[in-house]
Each structure stands twice: as structure tokens, then as C-alpha cells.
Amino acid sequence: MTRVVWGSATHTGRVRQANEDAVLTTGGLFAVADGMGGHQAGEVASRLALDALAEAFEQPGTEVLVAAVERANLSVVERAATDPTLAGMGTTLCAMALVDLDGRDAIAVVNVGDSRLYLLSDGVLHQITEDHSLVATLQRQGRITADEAAVHPQRNILTRALGIDATVLVDSWEMVPVVGDRYLLCSDGLFNEVDESRIAAALRRLADPTEASQELIRLANDAAGRDNISCVIVDVLDDDGRDRAAAGDSRITRHSSPADPELLDIGSPVGAAAPVSDAVSSGTARGAGRRSMATSVLTWRVVLFLGSLLVLAAFVVGFVWWTGTHTYHVGVDGTQVVIYQGKPGGLLWIDPKVAETTELQLADVPAASRAAVSAGVEEPTLAAARTYVRNLLDQHEQQTSTTTSIIPPGPAVSSTSTTRG
Ligand code: MG
């Protein structure tokens, strides 16, 4: 039977007013959560997530642990939806648990966000989890270097967190427990202040897990302590008779989460985590700015895309409205010639409206123009439409006078009344 011993410590740090981190240590389940959101919402999110995780982790299995993280996510989402003061809160969650794997003990690891799990094995520190942050994604894709990531202006933006959406992608691993292995769960307040070579040295130096946790907190606060700092250390005392040789290369198995759209081309899955090189572990302290709310890169892309669509739709609607209301045509209302505002027959949902009536009857319109007027004669402005009508009246009056002149002398009104019907 696998036996472990553990210790933990958490601290507000030297800058923040409150500690939004939370830790969980039970006999078989260990976790760190780093909450975010204003007005104590971060504290609520991290505590709520770990309480929900512990409650949902009913049986020691990897799938159960993943499901418990999903349940914890829903708890945060549902709570935020019912309390306006907590809207927008979120949290990271990194956990490990002793589980049963085909009848043997195993260690299951789950992660969402940028809290981390490290393994110290044979004195060498390995980062097991991958950060779900914008800069970590860019770094994995080879777009920026570690040095650029350390000073990147958007280094506090997460690509995954609990509490953002009803569904969450959970990374998971299964590891063979080996006597002498030491696991470290921690929030970013530690590794952003203390480089990994110094973390490894402290883990090697102090055997007691509680003392080692407190020492890591002290190192982070000595550096600057700009963020909350949390550590959980778990030591494997008994490995159920399994040793490193028996475990072989397969001691770490990564279970890929479903396709992760915001993390395209993140590289090959981790079969065995690469050791953390002391040379690489230069200082990675972030800026002192408050951690920003978790924002998915995918979400922003979707928002930008939908925003562009909305702008385009608004432009089209505006163009149709302007075209449908800022043109005129001369047409017929019953037997009366009128000036309409709008296109003949209308344009989409915009029907033409009578702008002016005229004293002209369709029957008075010269025969050559009558069909055109019946169909509607477009004019760019109201003035142009009036001019067109005036021309029709002039033509009509000329025809009338011409008709009158060739009619034998008699009352002029008779010809007028004849023509006008
Ligand atoms: Mg933090």
C-alpha cells in the first residue's frame, strides 16, 4: 500500500491585501487553487472549487478526479451566476490524488490554469503540468522565448480556468508512486518569485514537508512577495513494492484532454517530463500588477469574430436603410400621380411612403411617359422628383392648349374637362 506524508503552507505575500489562494490536504487528495476576481470573489472561487472537488472525489480513480474538477467548475459557475457580486470570478486548480489503477496504486494529477505540480525525483526537479496561460502557449509554439515570456505584458492572462464556462478542459496524468519521490503543488506566487533551481535546492535540503513548504514561502517573500503564495508538498514513503526500475519509462502517462483549440501545435504529449535545467530556470518574476481575470484566447477570437460580423451586419442594415429612405420616385397612388420616398416596390423591409401628392392624374400624363410613371420613375432627390412632375404638367398643359387651338372656337373649359375626364 502506498503511504505518503505531506505538509503545506499558504501566505498572502507582501503586496496583496487578501489571500485568494486555497489549499487542500486530505489523506488522499491534495490541491492548490489560485482564485481571481475583485472584492473577495477570488477567495470564494478558490475555496468553493476545492470544497466541491473534495466532495465530488468519492472514489479513488483518475476519471473520478477529472469529473470532480468538472463538478468544481460547475460549482463556481453556478455560484457566480446567482450572486452578482461574484460575477466573473474564477480560479486555477491543480491537484493530485492517490488512485486505483488496474488494481495497483497510482498518483493521478489534474490541472486547469497556471498553478503547477512538480516532481522531485533523485534530486532533480521536473515540471509535470503545463501552464494554461497565453505566454506559455506562445512559448510552446516557439513564438516567444522564456525571457520574452517573463516580461510579456499579457503574462497574467490565462487560457483556461474554472468558473469561466460550464465546460472545462482538464489535463490529467497518471504516475507510478516511487519511494523517495517528492511532489510539490504550488501557485504562481512561488515560481514567479523563486527560480526553479532554488526551489529544487530547498526541496532537497529540508526533509520535513511542512518546513520545506514554509521555507518556499519565505523565499518568495524575500524575493518580493508580489502575489499570494501556496505550497503543498507530498512525500512518497511506501510505494507498494514498486521501484523505479519496475516503473521504467512509463511511470508518467499523460491523458490528453480533448482537442484544445486555443493550444494548437503545443508539441508532443509529455511521456516523461523533461528535467528542469538549472540553466533555464532564470528569474521569471512577473510584474507586480494584479492578476487579470482569466480570459480564453479562443473566447477573444470568437468575440472579435462576432464583433466583426456585427459591424458588417450593421453596415449592411445601415446601407439598405439609407438607400431605401434617401431616394425618391414618381409613381401612382390610385389614379393620382404622387412622389414617394423610397425605391419603387420597396427595398427589403422598407416600403416606399408618399412624400407629396401632386395635382396630376395618371390620365393627364403624356402617353409616352405613362407606363414609366406607373412603374415608378426614380429621382435622386425630392427636388428632382418635383422637377420631373412639373415637366409632366407642362407637357400636359401644352398638349391641352394645342388641342384647344385646333378645336373650333368654343368654351375652352370644355376641352379641359374633356381631357381631364
Ligand atoms: Mg497567483
Boltz pocket constraint, residues with backbone or C-beta under 6 A from the ligand:
constraints:
  - pocket:
      binder: B
      contacts: [[A, 34], [A, 187], [A, 188], [A, 189], [A, 227], [A, 228], [A, 291]]
      max_distance: 6.0
